[in-house]
Amino acid sequence: MKTISSNNQRLLALDIMRGITIAGMILVNNAGTWASAYEPLRHAKWNGLTPTDLVFPFFMFIMGVSTYMSLRKGGFTPSKTTLLKIVRRAIVIFAVGLGLTWLSGFMYDYFAHGHTAAEAANSFERIRILGVLQRLALSYGAGALIAVTLKQSRLPWVTGALLAGYAVLMIAGNGYEHSEENILGKIDRMVLGSNHLYTDYHFEEPFLFDPEGLMSTIPSIAHVLIGFLCGKLITETKDRREQMNKLFIAGTIMTFTGLLLSYGLPINKKVWSPTFVLTTCGLAAQLLGILIWIIDVKGYRRWTGFFKAFGVNPLYLYVQSCVLAYILTAIQVPSPVAEGTTSMTGWLFYTILDPACRHDAQLASLIWALLFILINWIPGYILERKKIYIKI
């Protein structure tokens, strides 16, 4: 990472939407207690869509829009400099994600399980290889390379082919089956090995299935390309009202197409189904259109400061929130409600928040998540005020 100062003109609506999604990620990842989280703040167990399921795909859509604006500076030419920049950025993001996974395992083994530092550090034979940042890295890298090596007129066809091909794979390989017989899980186990996958649950029964698996990266590349094409639409349209209208039209078409096709291809985040891509990209395009109307057309900007801090330093603040969550979860203290120990998160929750909320655990869980957002916002606010943007 490098720290830079910049006065470059930015599309404020895009920064705000990015900031909203980062704040949303922190919100849904940090409930005071998962057993008491409100239902809208939980992921769908399999097929279906909740507000929480929108956060990650919205960020991926924004990444596609930003990729267009970034590559536009170089004329979309596949020069050695551009290709190396894309590959380097993808590798760094992937490495950061893998490092966060390792850090989580290290801290949990060291503080919660009482392993020695050497034992906790040597967890590579069972580390999960894929994850949120790893998916962003692979999707960005592949999407950006496609965008600079093919004519832009072909990108809609490539996007459609990726989604259609993946749909065929899902139908032929029991891709919607919530079990280890799912072809996506089989491929992940064959390529990555059982020790390096996420453990999912079906009716409380554990089985190996990675929601950011290898094959489901295919539609996530299409996801980035759709964002890229929407970035093209925005950039080539100078009038803000026209930008808004085009985003609404494109978003409505994608949303309704995804909903209609969901009768045969269910909307499912864990397999990143084609209908999940279309529906969430459509909703994301409409939200961006709304933000352009509110911020750039109507000029209502006074409320944007909070989210801008997240939007201009998204990766740094996401990583910061993960590290802080790992610390609070791993460190063990005497439990205030039962025998034995609990995490610092559990101690703070049951000692302060739960009693303050009159033992309304759902409300206390929401307040914990909101406070966690605020704590992570403070460094972001300082960086934004100093015009410091931490980029890769």
C-alpha positions in Angstrom: 0.0 0.0 0.0 1.1 3.6 -0.5 -0.2 6.7 1.1 -0.8 9.7 -1.2 -2.5 13.0 -1.1 -4.8 14.0 -4.0 -7.0 16.8 -5.1 -8.3 14.9 -8.1 -11.9 15.5 -9.1 -14.0 12.5 -8.1 -17.5 11.4 -8.7 -19.0 12.1 -5.3 -22.0 9.9 -5.7 -19.7 6.9 -6.5 -17.6 7.6 -3.4 -20.7 7.8 -1.2 -22.1 4.6 -2.6 -18.8 2.9 -2.0 -18.8 4.3 1.6 -22.3 3.1 2.2 -21.3 -0.4 1.2 -18.2 -0.5 3.3 -20.2 0.7 6.3 -22.7 -2.0 5.4 -20.0 -4.6 5.4 -18.9 -3.6 8.8 -22.5 -3.6 10.1 -23.4 -7.1 8.9 -20.0 -8.6 9.8 -20.0 -7.4 13.4 -23.2 -8.3 15.3 -22.8 -8.2 19.1 -24.1 -11.8 19.1 -25.1 -13.6 15.9 -27.8 -15.6 17.7 -29.7 -12.3 18.3 -29.1 -10.4 15.1 -32.2 -9.0 13.4 -33.2 -11.1 10.4 -32.5 -8.4 7.8 -28.9 -8.4 9.1 -28.4 -12.1 8.3 -27.5 -13.7 5.0 -30.1 -15.9 3.4 -29.3 -19.5 4.4 -29.4 -20.7 0.8 -31.8 -19.5 -1.9 -33.3 -16.0 -1.4 -32.1 -12.5 -0.9 -31.9 -10.3 2.3 -30.6 -6.7 2.6 -27.4 -8.2 3.9 -26.9 -10.1 0.7 -26.8 -6.8 -1.2 -23.7 -5.4 0.4 -20.9 -7.5 -1.2 -22.3 -7.4 -4.7 -22.9 -3.7 -4.6 -19.3 -3.2 -3.7 -18.3 -5.5 -6.6 -20.5 -3.5 -9.0 -18.8 -0.2 -7.8 -15.4 -1.8 -8.3 -16.4 -2.4 -12.0 -17.5 1.2 -12.4 -14.2 2.4 -10.8 -12.2 0.1 -13.0 -13.6 1.7 -16.1 -12.7 5.2 -14.9 -9.2 4.0 -13.9 -8.5 2.2 -17.2 -9.9 5.1 -19.2 -6.9 7.2 -18.1 -4.6 4.9 -20.1 -6.9 4.7 -23.1 -7.9 1.0 -22.4 -4.7 0.0 -24.2 -3.1 -3.3 -23.0 0.3 -1.8 -22.5 2.9 -3.5 -20.4 2.5 -0.8 -17.7 -1.3 -1.3 -17.6 -1.1 -5.1 -17.5 1.5 -5.1 -14.8 -0.6 -2.6 -12.7 -3.7 -4.8 -13.0 -1.8 -8.0 -12.1 0.1 -6.4 -9.2 -3.1 -4.9 -7.8 -4.9 -8.2 -8.0 -2.0 -10.0 -6.3 -1.8 -7.5 -3.5 -5.5 -7.6 -2.7 -5.5 -11.4 -2.7 -2.4 -11.4 -0.4 -4.1 -9.0 2.0 -7.2 -11.2 2.1 -5.1 -14.3 2.7 -3.2 -12.4 5.4 -6.4 -11.5 7.2 -7.5 -15.1 7.1 -4.1 -16.2 8.6 -4.3 -13.4 11.2 -7.8 -14.5 12.3 -6.6 -18.1 12.8 -3.4 -17.1 14.5 -5.2 -14.9 17.1 -8.0 -17.4 17.7 -5.5 -20.3 18.2 -3.1 -18.2 20.4 -5.6 -16.4 22.7 -8.6 -18.7 22.7 -7.0 -22.1 22.3 -3.8 -21.4 24.2 -1.5 -22.6 21.5 2.1 -21.3 21.4 2.9 -18.4 19.0 4.8 -20.8 16.8 2.0 -23.3 16.7 -0.6 -20.6 16.0 1.5 -19.1 13.2 2.0 -22.5 11.5 -1.6 -22.9 10.3 -0.9 -22.9 6.5 -1.9 -26.6 6.1 -5.5 -25.7 7.1 -5.9 -22.0 6.1 -8.9 -21.1 4.0 -7.5 -19.9 0.7 -10.4 -18.0 -0.7 -12.5 -15.3 0.9 -14.1 -11.8 0.3 -10.9 -9.9 -0.7 -9.7 -12.9 -2.7 -12.9 -12.9 -4.7 -12.5 -9.2 -5.3 -8.9 -9.7 -6.4 -9.7 -12.5 -8.9 -12.8 -10.8 -10.2 -11.1 -7.4 -10.7 -8.0 -9.0 -12.2 -9.9 -11.1 -14.7 -12.4 -8.4 -15.5 -9.8 -5.7 -16.0 -7.7 -7.9 -18.3 -10.7 -8.8 -20.4 -11.6 -5.1 -20.6 -8.2 -4.0 -21.9 -7.7 -6.9 -24.3 -11.1 -7.0 -26.0 -13.1 -4.4 -27.9 -15.6 -2.8 -25.6 -18.4 -3.6 -28.1 -17.7 -7.3 -27.3 -18.0 -7.0 -23.5 -21.8 -7.4 -23.3 -21.5 -10.6 -25.3 -18.6 -11.9 -23.1 -20.6 -11.0 -20.0 -23.7 -12.8 -21.3 -21.6 -15.8 -22.2 -20.1 -16.1 -18.7 -23.5 -16.0 -17.1 -25.1 -18.4 -19.6 -22.2 -20.8 -19.4 -22.3 -20.8 -15.6 -26.1 -21.3 -15.7 -25.6 -24.5 -17.8 -22.9 -25.7 -15.3 -25.3 -25.1 -12.4 -28.1 -27.0 -14.0 -26.0 -29.9 -15.2 -24.0 -30.3 -11.9 -26.7 -29.9 -9.2 -25.3 -26.4 -8.5 -28.3 -25.5 -6.4 -28.1 -28.5 -4.1 -27.2 -27.5 -0.6 -24.8 -30.3 0.1 -21.3 -31.6 -0.7 -22.7 -33.2 -3.9 -22.9 -29.7 -5.4 -20.5 -29.5 -8.4 -19.1 -26.2 -7.1 -18.0 -27.8 -3.9 -16.7 -30.9 -5.6 -14.4 -28.8 -7.8 -13.2 -26.7 -4.8 -12.3 -29.9 -2.9 -10.5 -31.4 -5.9 -8.5 -28.3 -6.6 -7.9 -26.6 -3.2 -8.3 -29.6 -0.9 -10.7 -30.1 2.0 -8.5 -28.4 4.5 -8.6 -25.1 2.8 -12.4 -24.6 2.4 -15.2 -22.9 4.4 -17.5 -25.0 6.5 -21.2 -24.3 5.7 -24.2 -25.8 7.5 -27.4 -27.5 6.3 -30.0 -28.0 9.1 -27.1 -27.8 11.6 -25.1 -30.4 9.8 -21.7 -29.2 8.7 -20.3 -29.7 5.2 -17.5 -28.2 3.1 -18.7 -25.5 0.8 -17.0 -22.2 0.0 -19.3 -19.3 -0.8 -16.4 -17.6 -2.5 -15.3 -20.7 -4.4 -13.4 -21.1 -7.6 -16.2 -21.8 -10.0 -18.5 -19.1 -8.6 -15.8 -16.6 -9.4 -17.0 -16.9 -13.1 -20.2 -15.0 -12.6 -18.5 -12.5 -10.3 -16.2 -11.6 -13.2 -19.4 -10.9 -15.2 -20.5 -8.8 -12.2 -17.4 -6.6 -12.5 -17.9 -6.3 -16.3 -21.5 -5.1 -15.8 -20.2 -2.5 -13.4 -17.5 -1.6 -16.0 -20.2 -1.1 -18.7 -22.2 1.1 -16.3 -19.1 3.1 -15.7 -18.8 3.6 -19.5 -22.4 4.7 -19.6 -21.8 7.3 -16.9 -18.6 8.6 -18.3 -19.9 9.0 -21.9 -23.0 10.8 -20.7 -22.2 14.3 -19.5 -25.6 15.5 -18.3 -26.3 14.3 -14.8 -30.0 13.8 -15.3 -29.4 11.7 -18.3 -26.8 9.6 -16.4 -29.5 9.0 -13.8 -32.2 8.1 -16.3 -29.9 5.7 -18.2 -28.8 4.0 -14.9 -32.5 3.6 -13.9 -33.4 2.1 -17.2 -30.5 -0.3 -17.2 -31.0 -1.2 -13.6 -34.7 -1.8 -14.0 -34.1 -4.1 -17.0 -31.4 -6.1 -15.1 -33.5 -6.4 -11.9 -36.7 -7.6 -13.6 -34.7 -10.0 -15.8 -33.0 -11.5 -12.7 -36.4 -11.8 -10.9 -38.1 -13.4 -13.9 -35.3 -15.9 -14.5 -35.2 -16.7 -10.7 -38.2 -19.1 -11.2 -35.8 -21.5 -13.0 -32.5 -20.3 -11.6 -32.9 -19.2 -8.0 -31.3 -16.1 -6.6 -28.5 -17.4 -4.4 -25.5 -15.5 -3.0 -23.5 -18.5 -1.9 -23.3 -19.9 -5.4 -23.3 -16.3 -6.9 -26.1 -17.5 -9.3 -26.6 -15.6 -12.6 -29.9 -14.3 -11.3 -28.1 -13.0 -8.2 -25.7 -11.1 -10.5 -28.5 -9.6 -12.6 -30.7 -8.6 -9.7 -28.1 -7.1 -7.5 -26.4 -5.3 -10.4 -29.8 -3.9 -11.4 -30.5 -2.7 -7.8 -26.9 -1.3 -7.6 -27.4 0.7 -10.8 -30.6 2.1 -9.5 -29.1 3.1 -6.2 -26.2 4.9 -8.0 -28.8 6.7 -10.1 -30.7 7.8 -7.0 -27.4 9.0 -5.4 -26.5 11.0 -8.5 -29.9 12.6 -8.4 -29.7 13.5 -4.7 -26.1 14.6 -4.6 -25.3 15.9 -8.1 -28.6 17.0 -9.4 -30.4 18.3 -6.3 -27.2 19.2 -4.5 -28.0 17.6 -1.1 -24.5 16.9 0.1 -24.4 17.9 3.8 -25.3 14.3 4.8 -22.6 12.7 2.7 -19.5 13.5 5.0 -19.9 10.4 7.1 -20.0 7.9 4.2 -17.3 9.8 2.2 -14.7 8.9 4.9 -15.4 5.2 4.2 -15.7 5.7 0.4 -12.3 7.3 -0.2 -10.3 4.7 1.9 -12.4 1.6 1.5 -9.8 -1.2 1.6 -7.9 0.3 4.5 -11.0 0.8 6.7 -12.3 -2.7 5.8 -9.0 -4.3 6.8 -8.9 -2.1 10.0 -12.4 -3.3 10.9 -11.4 -6.9 10.4 -8.3 -6.6 12.5 -10.2 -4.9 15.3 -12.9 -7.5 15.2 -10.3 -10.3 15.4 -8.7 -8.7 18.5 -12.0 -8.3 20.3 -13.1 -11.8 19.4 -9.9 -13.6 20.2 -8.9 -12.1 23.5 -10.6 -14.1 26.3 -11.8 -12.8 29.7 -14.0 -14.3 32.5 -17.6 -14.6 31.3 -20.1 -12.4 33.2 -23.0 -14.8 32.5 -21.6 -18.3 32.6 -18.7 -20.5 33.8 -15.5 -20.1 32.0 -14.3 -17.4 29.6 -15.8 -15.3 26.8 -14.4 -12.9 24.2 -13.9 -9.2 24.8 -16.9 -8.7 22.5 -19.0 -11.0 24.6 -17.9 -9.3 27.8 -18.7 -5.8 26.6 -22.0 -7.0 25.1 -23.3 -8.8 28.2 -21.7 -6.3 30.8 -22.7 -3.0 29.2 -25.0 -3.1 26.1 -27.4 -5.9 27.0 -28.3 -4.5 30.4 -28.4 -0.9 28.9 -31.0 -2.2 26.4 -33.0 -3.9 29.2 -31.9 -7.3 27.9 -33.3 -6.8 24.4 -30.5 -8.8 22.8 -31.6 -7.9 19.2 -31.5 -4.2 19.9 -28.2 -4.5 21.8 -26.7 -6.5 18.9 -27.7 -3.7 16.5 -26.3 -1.0 18.7 -23.0 -2.9 19.0 -22.7 -3.0 15.2 -23.5 0.7 14.9 -20.9 1.6 17.5 -18.4 -0.6 15.7 -19.0 1.4 12.5 -18.5 4.6 14.4 -15.2 3.4 16.0 -13.8 2.5 12.6 -15.1 5.7 11.0 -12.9 8.0 13.3 -9.5 7.1 11.6 -11.2 7.3 8.2 -12.5 10.8 9.1 -9.0 11.9 10.1 -7.5 10.6 6.8 -10.2 12.2 4.7 -9.8 15.5 6.4 -6.1 15.4 5.7 -6.8 14.4 2.0 -4.9 11.2 2.5 -6.0 8.2 0.4 -4.4 4.8 1.0 -4.3 3.1 -2.4 -2.9 -0.1 -3.9 
